[in-house]
Amino acid sequence: MAKATAVAAPRARALAKARGSTPVGSPSEPGRDCPLCPRLAAFRADWRAAEPSWHNAPVPAFGPQDARLLIVGLAPGLRGANRTGRPFTGDFAGDLLYATLIEFGFATGTYAAHPEDGLALRDARIVNAVRCVPPQNKPTPEEIRTCRPFLAAPLAAMPRLKAIVTLGKIAHDSTLAALGERASRLKFGHGVSDTIGAARVFASYHCSRYNTNTRVLTPDMFRSVFAAVRDYLDASA
């Protein structure tokens, strides 16, 4: 196990550099063995034992730090970002998200569901409200609060930030809290938006397979949010 971890850490740093993400262990990122949420640390340890070749660590932000758009997700998927080490990579949510980003000019290349696919974000960055995979994809309120500094740090470190897309209520409410606002400042609902500080926040239902299968979110509904973001950024350029 120790050997696998020793090999994984340099590889993670190399991948982070190649794909434009912040390396794990930097001031704005939790360390690979972050102990702050005991339940998540224990779950992570179980999966390291079961799947030693997986990332199985806090997932770093992805995309250029000088981007004008930040997309905030919920948490890594067990067999998605927790496996691959890149947000929304390896599960259905990434299929819809990255196709939409490419369509509206926020990504280039081809999404092939693995970090070495060559896909690059353009004027956009992605981070999760909770950096480690939670059991059943359900972080506790305490875990969300504990991880919030690792959401606030990327927000503060983006000098050109103009727009934020929040995917789902948890990501939305945690983003508002990281911005120093109460959830009541902009109640979550698909398509709602308002300016908070220097950025405009756009809310969307999460692009999960469950939401799309149940038609809570359709591809057209999702595209409408990013169309609004594109129009907003183009108008403010």
Secondary structure as GFF3:
##gff-version 3
##sequence-region A 1 237
A	DSSP	alpha_helix	2	19	.	.	.	ID=ss1
A	DSSP	alpha_helix	38	50	.	.	.	ID=ss2
A	DSSP	beta_strand	69	73	.	.	.	ID=ss3
A	DSSP	alpha_helix	81	84	.	.	.	ID=ss4
A	DSSP	alpha_helix	92	103	.	.	.	ID=ss5
A	DSSP	beta_strand	107	108	.	.	.	ID=ss6
A	DSSP	beta_strand	120	121	.	.	.	ID=ss7
A	DSSP	beta_strand	124	128	.	.	.	ID=ss8
A	DSSP	three_ten_helix	135	137	.	.	.	ID=ss9
A	DSSP	alpha_helix	141	147	.	.	.	ID=ss10
A	DSSP	alpha_helix	149	156	.	.	.	ID=ss11
A	DSSP	beta_strand	163	167	.	.	.	ID=ss12
A	DSSP	alpha_helix	169	178	.	.	.	ID=ss13
A	DSSP	three_ten_helix	183	186	.	.	.	ID=ss14
A	DSSP	beta_strand	193	196	.	.	.	ID=ss15
A	DSSP	beta_strand	199	204	.	.	.	ID=ss16
A	DSSP	alpha_helix	209	213	.	.	.	ID=ss17
A	DSSP	alpha_helix	219	236	.	.	.	ID=ss18
###
